[in-house]
Amino acid sequence: MAPFTKFYDLSQPVYDHCPGWPTYEPTVVKYEASYDKDRFNAEQIRLNSHTGTHLDAPFHFFPDGQTVDQLDVSLFQGTAVIVDLRSVIHPKEGITVAHLAPYADRIGKDSIVLFATGWGPKRSFDQEYQYDWPYLTGEAAQWLRDKGIKGVGIDAMSMGGWYEGTGRPCHEALLSAGIWILEEIRIPDELTERGECYLMTFPLKLQGFSGAPARAVAAV
C-alpha cells in the first residue's frame, strides 16, 4: 500500500448546545476548572451518545445485539467507496438500489460505503437539516447487506429518516447483520470527487452503550 499523503477530518464538532437529534436533551458543556482560577483547564460534557459524528452498534436497535465496546476494533477502518448523491438527492428522499447500482462493481465484501448527500454543510437547527434529510431505504440497506459490507456512513442526521416508516428499516437490516452505521459526518467535496478513501472511525469505548462519538478520518 502506498503511503497516505493527505488526511481529511470528516467529523462534525461537538460543543455547547450543538445541533442534535430533536427529541434528545441538548448538549451541555461547562468548565469544572479554569486556568484563571485553578491554573489548569478541565471541562465537563453532558450529551447523548448519538450526538455529532457517532457510530451505531447493533444494541441500538436490538437488545441482544453487541454494544459499541464489544465490536472488534479492526472493523472500524478500511477502504471506503464514496457514493456521490449531491446533485441527485432531494430532501426527505430515500436512497434506493437505483442510486447504488452505478457503484455495484466497486462495493463488495468488507467494503465501507459513505453517502455524500451534501447535507453535512447544512448542519444547523433548520427544518431541512433537523427533519428533512435524505435517508437509506430498507431495500437499499438489504442490497448493501447482501454485498457483505462491514460499515456504512452518511453526512446527515441519521441513516434512517425522521418521518414515520423511514427510520427503522435500514437500521434493522444493517445492524442485525453486525454492520455498523456512522452518522453525521461531513465529506469535503474534494474527497467526494476522488470517490474512494481509507477510512478510520474509532468510537469511544463506552461500556454497554448503543453508540458512541467517533473521530472519523479519511486518508488518501
C-alpha positions as CSV (number, residue, x, y, z in Angstrom):
1,M,0.0,0.0,0.0
2,A,1.4,3.4,-1.0
3,P,1.8,5.8,2.0
4,F,-1.0,8.2,2.7
5,T,-0.3,11.8,1.7
6,K,-3.4,13.6,2.8
7,F,-5.9,13.3,5.6
8,Y,-9.4,14.7,5.9
9,D,-11.3,15.1,9.2
10,L,-14.9,14.0,8.5
11,S,-16.1,14.8,12.0
12,Q,-18.7,17.3,13.0
13,P,-17.7,19.3,16.1
14,V,-19.4,18.8,19.4
15,Y,-20.0,22.0,21.5
16,D,-22.4,23.5,24.0
17,H,-26.0,23.3,22.6
18,C,-24.8,22.0,19.2
19,P,-27.3,20.5,16.8
20,G,-28.5,17.0,17.8
21,W,-31.5,14.7,17.5
22,P,-34.6,16.8,18.0
23,T,-36.0,14.8,20.9
24,Y,-32.8,14.5,22.9
25,E,-31.8,16.9,25.7
26,P,-29.3,19.4,24.3
27,T,-25.5,19.0,24.8
28,V,-24.2,21.0,27.7
29,V,-20.5,21.9,28.2
30,K,-19.1,23.6,31.2
31,Y,-15.7,24.2,32.9
32,E,-15.0,22.3,36.0
33,A,-11.7,24.0,36.3
34,S,-10.4,27.1,34.6
35,Y,-6.9,28.4,34.2
36,D,-7.7,31.8,35.8
37,K,-8.9,30.1,39.0
38,D,-7.2,26.7,39.1
39,R,-4.1,27.2,36.9
40,F,-5.4,24.5,34.5
41,N,-8.5,23.8,32.4
42,A,-10.9,20.8,32.6
43,E,-14.3,20.5,31.0
44,Q,-17.4,18.5,31.7
45,I,-19.8,17.5,28.9
46,R,-23.3,16.1,29.0
47,L,-24.5,14.6,25.7
48,N,-26.5,11.8,24.2
49,S,-24.1,9.2,22.8
50,H,-25.7,9.6,19.4
51,T,-24.7,13.3,19.1
52,G,-22.5,14.7,16.4
53,T,-20.3,12.3,14.4
54,H,-21.1,8.9,16.1
55,L,-21.2,5.2,15.4
56,D,-24.2,3.0,15.9
57,A,-23.7,-0.5,17.3
58,P,-26.3,-3.4,16.9
59,F,-27.5,-2.8,20.5
60,H,-29.0,0.5,19.3
61,F,-32.0,-1.4,17.8
62,F,-31.5,-4.9,19.2
63,P,-31.4,-5.6,23.0
64,D,-29.4,-8.7,22.4
65,G,-27.0,-7.1,19.9
66,Q,-23.4,-6.1,20.5
67,T,-22.7,-2.9,22.3
68,V,-20.1,-0.4,21.0
69,D,-17.4,-1.7,23.3
70,Q,-17.9,-5.3,22.2
71,L,-17.2,-4.6,18.5
72,D,-13.8,-5.6,17.3
73,V,-11.7,-2.5,16.7
74,S,-10.5,-4.0,13.3
75,L,-13.9,-3.3,11.9
76,F,-13.5,0.5,12.3
77,Q,-11.1,1.0,9.4
78,G,-10.9,0.0,5.7
79,T,-11.3,1.1,2.1
80,A,-14.4,3.2,1.6
81,V,-16.4,3.8,-1.5
82,I,-18.0,7.3,-1.7
83,V,-21.4,7.4,-3.3
84,D,-21.9,10.9,-4.7
85,L,-25.6,11.9,-4.4
86,R,-25.1,15.6,-4.1
87,S,-26.7,16.5,-7.4
88,V,-29.4,13.9,-7.5
89,I,-30.9,13.5,-3.9
90,H,-33.6,15.7,-2.5
91,P,-35.0,16.5,0.9
92,K,-36.9,13.6,2.5
93,E,-35.9,11.3,-0.4
94,G,-34.9,7.7,0.1
95,I,-31.6,6.4,-1.2
96,T,-32.6,3.4,-3.4
97,V,-31.0,0.5,-5.1
98,A,-31.0,2.5,-8.3
99,H,-28.8,5.1,-6.6
100,L,-26.4,2.3,-5.7
101,A,-26.4,0.4,-9.0
102,P,-23.6,2.5,-10.6
103,Y,-21.3,1.6,-7.8
104,A,-22.1,-2.1,-7.8
105,D,-18.7,-3.2,-9.2
106,R,-16.8,-1.2,-6.5
107,I,-18.8,-2.3,-3.5
108,G,-18.0,-5.8,-2.2
109,K,-17.2,-7.9,0.9
110,D,-15.8,-5.8,3.8
111,S,-16.3,-2.5,1.9
112,I,-17.3,0.6,3.7
113,V,-19.8,2.8,1.9
114,L,-20.1,6.6,2.6
115,F,-23.0,8.6,1.3
116,A,-22.2,12.1,0.2
117,T,-25.6,13.8,0.1
118,G,-24.5,17.4,0.6
119,W,-26.2,17.7,3.9
120,G,-23.0,18.0,6.0
121,P,-22.5,21.7,5.4
122,K,-26.2,22.3,6.2
123,R,-25.7,21.4,9.9
124,S,-28.0,23.7,11.9
125,F,-31.3,23.8,13.6
126,D,-33.3,24.5,10.5
127,Q,-36.1,22.2,9.1
128,E,-34.0,20.8,6.3
129,Y,-31.2,19.6,8.5
130,Q,-33.2,18.6,11.5
131,Y,-36.0,16.7,9.8
132,D,-35.9,16.6,6.0
133,W,-32.5,14.9,5.3
134,P,-32.2,12.0,2.7
135,Y,-32.1,8.5,4.2
136,L,-31.3,5.0,3.2
137,T,-34.3,2.8,2.3
138,G,-34.7,-0.7,3.7
139,E,-34.3,-2.2,0.2
140,A,-31.0,-0.4,-0.4
141,A,-29.8,-1.4,3.1
142,Q,-30.6,-5.0,2.3
143,W,-28.7,-4.7,-1.0
144,L,-25.6,-3.5,0.9
145,R,-26.0,-6.2,3.4
146,D,-26.1,-8.8,0.6
147,K,-22.8,-7.3,-0.7
148,G,-21.2,-8.1,2.6
149,I,-20.1,-4.6,3.6
150,K,-18.8,-4.0,7.2
151,G,-19.8,-0.4,7.7
152,V,-21.8,2.5,6.2
153,G,-21.8,6.2,6.8
154,I,-23.9,9.3,5.9
155,D,-23.4,13.0,6.1
156,A,-26.9,13.6,7.5
157,M,-28.5,13.4,10.9
158,S,-29.2,9.6,10.6
159,M,-29.0,6.8,8.2
160,G,-32.8,6.4,8.5
161,G,-35.3,9.2,8.0
162,W,-37.2,11.3,10.6
163,Y,-40.7,10.6,9.3
164,E,-42.8,7.5,10.2
165,G,-41.7,4.3,8.5
166,T,-38.3,5.7,7.2
167,G,-36.1,5.3,10.2
168,R,-36.2,1.7,11.3
169,P,-35.9,-0.4,8.1
170,C,-32.3,0.4,7.2
171,H,-31.1,0.3,10.8
172,E,-32.7,-3.1,11.3
173,A,-31.3,-4.5,8.1
174,L,-27.8,-3.3,8.7
175,L,-27.4,-3.7,12.5
176,S,-28.9,-7.2,12.6
177,A,-26.0,-8.3,10.3
178,G,-23.4,-6.6,12.6
179,I,-22.9,-3.7,10.1
180,W,-22.0,-0.5,11.9
181,I,-23.6,2.8,11.0
182,L,-21.7,6.1,11.0
183,E,-23.9,9.2,11.2
184,E,-23.4,13.0,10.9
185,I,-20.1,13.1,9.1
186,R,-19.1,15.9,6.7
187,I,-17.4,14.9,3.5
188,P,-15.4,17.6,1.7
189,D,-16.2,18.0,-2.0
190,E,-12.6,17.4,-2.9
191,L,-12.8,13.9,-1.2
192,T,-16.2,13.1,-2.7
193,E,-14.8,13.7,-6.2
194,R,-11.9,11.2,-5.5
195,G,-14.6,8.6,-5.0
196,E,-12.6,6.4,-2.6
197,C,-10.5,6.7,0.6
198,Y,-9.2,4.8,3.5
199,L,-11.5,5.4,6.5
200,M,-10.6,5.3,10.2
201,T,-13.5,5.9,12.6
202,F,-12.9,4.7,16.1
203,P,-15.7,5.3,18.6
204,L,-15.1,5.9,22.3
205,K,-15.1,2.7,24.3
206,L,-18.3,3.3,26.3
207,Q,-19.2,0.1,28.1
208,G,-22.8,-1.1,27.4
209,F,-23.6,1.7,25.0
210,S,-25.6,1.5,21.8
211,G,-23.4,4.0,20.1
212,A,-20.6,6.5,20.8
213,P,-19.0,9.6,19.4
214,A,-16.3,8.9,16.9
215,R,-13.5,10.8,15.2
216,A,-13.8,9.9,11.5
217,V,-10.7,10.5,9.4
218,A,-10.2,9.7,5.7
219,A,-6.7,9.1,4.2
220,V,-5.7,9.1,0.6
